[in-house]
Amino acid sequence: MDDARWTDGWTSWWRPLGAALPLCLAVAPLAAQFAGRVSGRLEGWIGPANGYNSRAVADLGGTWRYGRFEVDGFYGFRYWTSADAISPLNAEAGRSLERVQGVVATYRIGACRVGAWTGRRAILTLGVSEVWGQTIGYYDGVAPLAKCTAGPFSLEAHGPLLRYQPLTLPWPLYEMTARVEHGLLRVELYGTLGGPQPPVLDLRIEAGKTLRAGMYAGWIAAPVPGVRVSRFALALSAGP
C-alpha cells in the first residue's frame, strides 16, 4: 500500500480544524476539561449476510469542554470478515478494513447541543491489488448537528452532508441516533436517509454497564459501494 497517499487522503479534511484549534486554546488554555474514552465491540451474524459473518469494532475518543462549548473527536476501525472463512479467527477471514474519524463542535443551549460535525468513512478492501478509488474508497464532509437529552432519552442528528471534494463511496445525506438508557438496559436506533447510499436502519439492544451483551438487527452499510448488509447479530461490547 502507498502509505503517503493513504495518509494524505485522510488528513486533508483536518486542515480547517487545525487552523481554528490555536484560537480555541488561546481563549481557555487552563479552564478547559478533557476526558478520553476507549471502546470495542464484536458482532457475529446468525447465518452469513451478504458475504459477511462478523465485524470487530474499535474506537478511541476524547472530549474537550470549556463552559457551554464542547469538542468531541473520534477515531476507529471496523474489521469485516468473510462468510467463506472457516471462522472469523482465521487469518484469511479478513475481507475489508473500514476506518471512521471525525470531530464534533457544539454549544449547549438548555437540554440541547447545537453545532457542526465533520468526519470521514474510508474502506480498504483486503487481499486484492490496490487500485485508487476501488480498493480504497471514502466519503467525508461537514454537516450541522443537534443533540438533545431528556432524562434517559437522547436524540442526535446531523445533515445535510456538505461535500467539498469528489467522493468515492456513496454517502448518506442525513444520520440519526436515538438512545434510551434505563439501569443496565440500553436501546439504540441508528438510521440514515437521503444521498446515494441505500437507507440504513439498525436496532441495538444491550444489557450491562462497562461490559455489555446484546442483539443487533437491521440493515447496515456494507464496505462495498451501494450494498447493505441485512443481519441479525449477537454482540459483546466494552466501554462507554
N, C-alpha and C positions, 0 to 999 in steps of 0.2 A: 504494500500500500504506500502511496505517496504521502508521507506524514505532513509535508509542507502544505499540500492542497487541502488535506483534511483539517489542519489547524487553521489555515487562512479562511476557509469557508465558514467555520462556525464562529470565529471571533469577530467577523465583520459587523454583526449587529450589536456587539457590546460597545462599540466606539462612541455612539451618542451618550450612553450612560457613563462612560469613563470621563467624558468632558464635564458632566454635571456633578460627579462624586466629590471633587475637591470643594465645591461650593457647599454641599451638604455638610461635610466635615468641618468647614470653616464656621458654619452657623452654630454648631453644637458639638465640639470635639470632646467635651468632658461629661456632659449631662446625658449623653446617649446610652442606651442599654442594648446589649447584644446577647442573643441566645442561639445556640446551634442545635441541630437535630439529625439523627440518622435513623433510617427505617429500611426494612426489607420485607419481601413477600414472595412466596412460592405458590403458584397456581397450577393445578393439574386438572386437565379436562377429564370428564367422564365420557370416554369414547373420543376418537380423533375428530377434529373440527377443521375443515378446510386445509388439511395438510399439516396441522399443528396439534400437539398434545400437551404442552405445558409452557409456562413463562415464568422466569425469575426476574424479580424487580428489586433494584437497589437505589436509594435516594439519599442525597445529602442536602441539607437546607440550613438557612440561617436567617435571623430576623434582627433588624436594627431599628430601634424605636427612639423617638425624641418627641415627647408630648403627644400630640394627636397624629404626628407624622410617623409612618412606618414603611420600611423597605424589606421585602422578603426575596431571597434568592434561592434557587433550587437547581440541582444538577443530578441526573440519574440515568440508569441504564435499564433496559428490558431485553432479556436474552430469551429468544424464541427457539423452541426445539421441535424437530420434525416428528410427525406421527409414524414415519417409516423406520425410525430407530428402535432397537430392542427396548431401550429405556432412556429417560432423559439424562441419565448419568454417563452414558456412552460419549466418548469424545466426538464421534461423528454425528451426534444428535443435533448439534447447533446448526440452526438454519439462518437466523438473522440476528443482528445486534442493533438495537434501537437506542438512541440517546435523546434525552429531553433536557432542556435547560431553560432558565428564564428568570426574570426579575419582575416583581410587582411593587409598585409605589402607591400608597394610599394615604388618605387623610380621614380621620374619624369624625363623623357627624352623627351624634346621637348613637343609635344602635347599629349604624351602618358605616362602612368604609367605602370611599369612592376614590378612584384613581385610574391607573393605567397598567397594562400588562404587556410585556414583550418576551418572546420566547422562540424556541426552535425545537422541532422534532426531526431527527435525522435517522436514516436507515442504512445499514451496511449489510448486504447480502453475503453470507459466508460461503466459502467453498467454490467460488467462481472467480474468474479473472476480472479485475476491476475495469469497469467502463464508466467514466464520469457521467452522472445523470441517470444511470441504470442500476449499478450495484451500490452507489451512494446517492440517495435522494433525500430531500429535506423540504420542509415548509417552515416559514417563520414570518414575523411581522409584529405589529403593535396594535393594541385594542384597548378601548375604555373598559373599566371594570367596576363592578359594585358588589359588595358583600354585606349582608345583613344577618343579625343574630337576635333571636328571641327565645330565651330560656334554652331548652335542649335543641331547638331548631336553628339551622343556618342555611343560607342560600347564597351562592356565589355565581355570578355570570359575567362573561366578557364577550365583547363583539360590538360591531363587526370588525373582523380582522382586516387591518390595513397593510397591504404588501408594498414593500419598497424595492423589490428586485424580483426577477423571474424565479418561480418556484418549480421544483422538480418532483414534488409529491402533491397529490390532491389535499386541499386544506378545508377545514370547517369554518364557516363564517361566524358562527356563534357556539360557545361552550357554556355548559351549566352544570353545577354540582349542588345537590340538595342533601342535607345530612340531618339525622336525628340521633341523639345520644341520650340514653337513659340507663344509669347504672353501668353495667358491663355490656350492654347491648348497643351496637352501632349499626344503623341502617343508612346506606348512601345510594343515591341515584345520580349517575353521570350521563349526560347526553350532549349531542352536537346537532346542529341544524344549519342548512344552507351551505353554499360553496360546492366545489366539485367532489369533495369527499362524501361517500354514502353516509346517511344519518347513522349515529351510534346511540345506543341506549343500554346501559349496564347497571344492574341492580346488585348491590353488595350488602350482605348481612353477616355481621361478625359478632362474636361474643368474647369478652376478655378485656384486659386493660393494656398493659405493655405487650403481652403476648396474647394473640387472638387467633381463633379458628373460625372459619366461616364458609359460606357458599356464595358463589357469584353466578349470575345468569344474565344472558342478553347478547348484544352484538357489540364487538369492539373492532377498531380499525386494525386490519392486518398489516404486517410490514411488506405489503405488496400494493402498488397503486391501484385504487379503486376497488379493493376487496375487503369484505368484512368477515370476521370470524364469529360464527354463532355457536356459543358454547355454554355448557353447564359445568362449573368447576368447583372443586374443593380447594381451600386456601389456608395457608398458615402465614401470619403476619407478626412482625416485631417492630416496635417503635410507636411514635405518636399517631 
